[in-house]
Amino acid sequence: MRKFFTLSALVVIMDLRTRVTIYFVVLGIALLITFIGSTIPVSPSYGQLVESQVNQTVSSSGGVVSLATSIAGHNFFLSLFMLIPFVGPLIGMGILYNTGFAISAIGAFRGISGSFLLAAETPLPFFWLEFFSYAAMMTESIALTYAILKGEGWKEARFAVQIVGLVAIALVLGGIIEASLISIGV
């Protein structure tokens, strides 16, 4: 029986050291871009509008399971854009900048610095599950782009499917944790 995942499949197109280096660079840039977005000054009235839009997008009225599904589905949908070859990392960084900006807006409405609000989320496990997942998808986009340019995109596609599966699991777990914390008022 053939194994679906092997380390040798991982390094067919790009060596492991390069892939890991790209991952951590992308993760660092993603965190920085989100932080920059969280420092943009916003009026409290605009912050109220953003908070109501966020609450409409991710409603907790259906209970924890419904909220977890909504959060995980939303985050997974965004992560799929980050996987698109050639443009995924640019789209991803734009999404993360907008996330930081939304945090800044919500902070302005609540009378809290956006960067403080973002920093307050960093100890929470869902924060890291989301950022690790986004960095994985953007890294895989870079690997897919590289493979396509070498004429070997099909070889990398098999590994990309595995990354998508792992990211889906991580984001579902993150959604469950985030919904649970929201339900208890954290």
N, C-alpha and C positions, 0 to 999 in steps of 0.2 A: 504494500500500500504506500503510495507517495505521500509525503508530508506536504501540506499546503504552504506552511511557513518554514523557511530555513534561513539561517543567517547568510548562507551563500547567495540566496536570492536577493537579499538586501544589498549586497555589495557588487552585484553584476554591473550596474551602471555607474555607481558612485561609491567610493570606498567609505567604510563606516566612520572613520575619523572625520572626513569631510562632511558627511551627513550630520554627525553630532555637532560639529562646529557650527554649521549653518543653523541647526536647530537652536542652539543657545544664542547665537547672534540675533536670529529672528525673534526669539522670546524676549531678549533685552530691548530690542527696538519696539516690539509690541507694547511692552510695559511703559517705555518712555513716551511713545506716541499717545497712549491712553492718559498718562500723567499730564502731558502737554495740553490735551483736550480738557482735562479737569481744571486747568488753571485759567481758562478763558473766562473773563468777567461776563456775567449774564444778569439781567434784571430779575428781581423776584417774580414779577408778573409773568415773564417768559418761563421761568422755572416752574410756576404753577401749571402752565399749559403743558410743558414737557412731562411733568409728573402725572397729570391726568391722562396724557397719551400713553405713557408707560403702563399705567394702571389698566387702561383699556386693552392694551396689547396682551398683558399678562394678568388676567383676572383671577382672584382667589375665591370667587363666589361659589365655585364648584367643589371646593374642598382641596385637601392636600394633593391627592392623586391627580386631579384635574390641573391644578397649578403646576405640579411637577412635570406633567406631560406638556403643558403649554410652554414652560421655561425651556425644557430639554428640546422640544421641537423647534422653537424659535432659534435657540443657539446652534442646533445642528444645521438648520437651514442656512444660517449665516456662515457657518463653517464650510459648507459646500462651495460657496462663492470663493472662499480662500484657497480652494484646491484647483481652481481653473488654471491650466497651464498659461504661462506668459504674463497673466495679469492678476492672478490670485493674491500674491502678497500685496500688491498695490490696493486691491479692493479690500483686503483684510485690514491693512493699516488705516484705510479710510473708515471702515466700520469701527475700528477701535478708537480712532480719534473722535468719531461721533458719540461713541459710548462715553468717553471721557467728558465730552462737551455736555452730554445729557446729565452726567453725574454733577458737573459744575452747575447746571441749571437747577437741578433738584436741590443741591446744596444752597444755592442762592435763595430759593423759595423757603427753605427751612432755616435760613440764617447761619449756615455752616459753610466753611470753605470747601469747594469742590475737591481740592487736593487732599484735604483732611478726610472728607467722606470716602474718597478712593482708598486712602491709607487705612481707614478703619475696616475696609473689606479684606485687606490683604491677609489677615490671620485666618480668614474663613476658608474651609477646604474647597467650597465650590468655586471660589475665585481662582485658585490654582488649577483645579480641574479644567476650567474653561480656558485659561491662558495656555496651559500645557497642550490642550487640544487644538487651539487656534494656531499655536506655533507649529504643531505637528502637521496640520493641513497646509500651512504656508510653506513649510520645508518640503513637503511632498510635492507641492506645486512647482517649486524650484527644481526638484529632482525630475519631475515629469517633463518640464521644459527642457532641461539638459538632455534627457533621454530622447525626446522628440527631435531636438537639433542634431543628435548623433544618429538619427534614423532608427532608434531602438525603443520608441515609446511603448510598444506593446509589452516589452520586458518589464518596464517599470509599472505598467498598469496593474499587473497582478499584485504587486506590493501596495499600490495605492488603494486597492480594494480592502486590503487588510488594515491599512491605516484608517480608512473610513469606518470600518467595523469597530476598531478600538476607540476611535473618537466618539462614535455613537454611544458606546458603553460608558465612557467617561462622562459624557454630557448628560446621559440619563441619570447616572449617579449624582452628578453635580446638581441637576434639576431637583432630584429628591431631597438632597441636603438643603438647597436653597429654599424650596417650598416648605420644608419642615421648619426651618428657622423663621421664615416669614409667618407661618401659622402660630408660632409661639411669641411673635412680636420682636424678634431680634432684628 
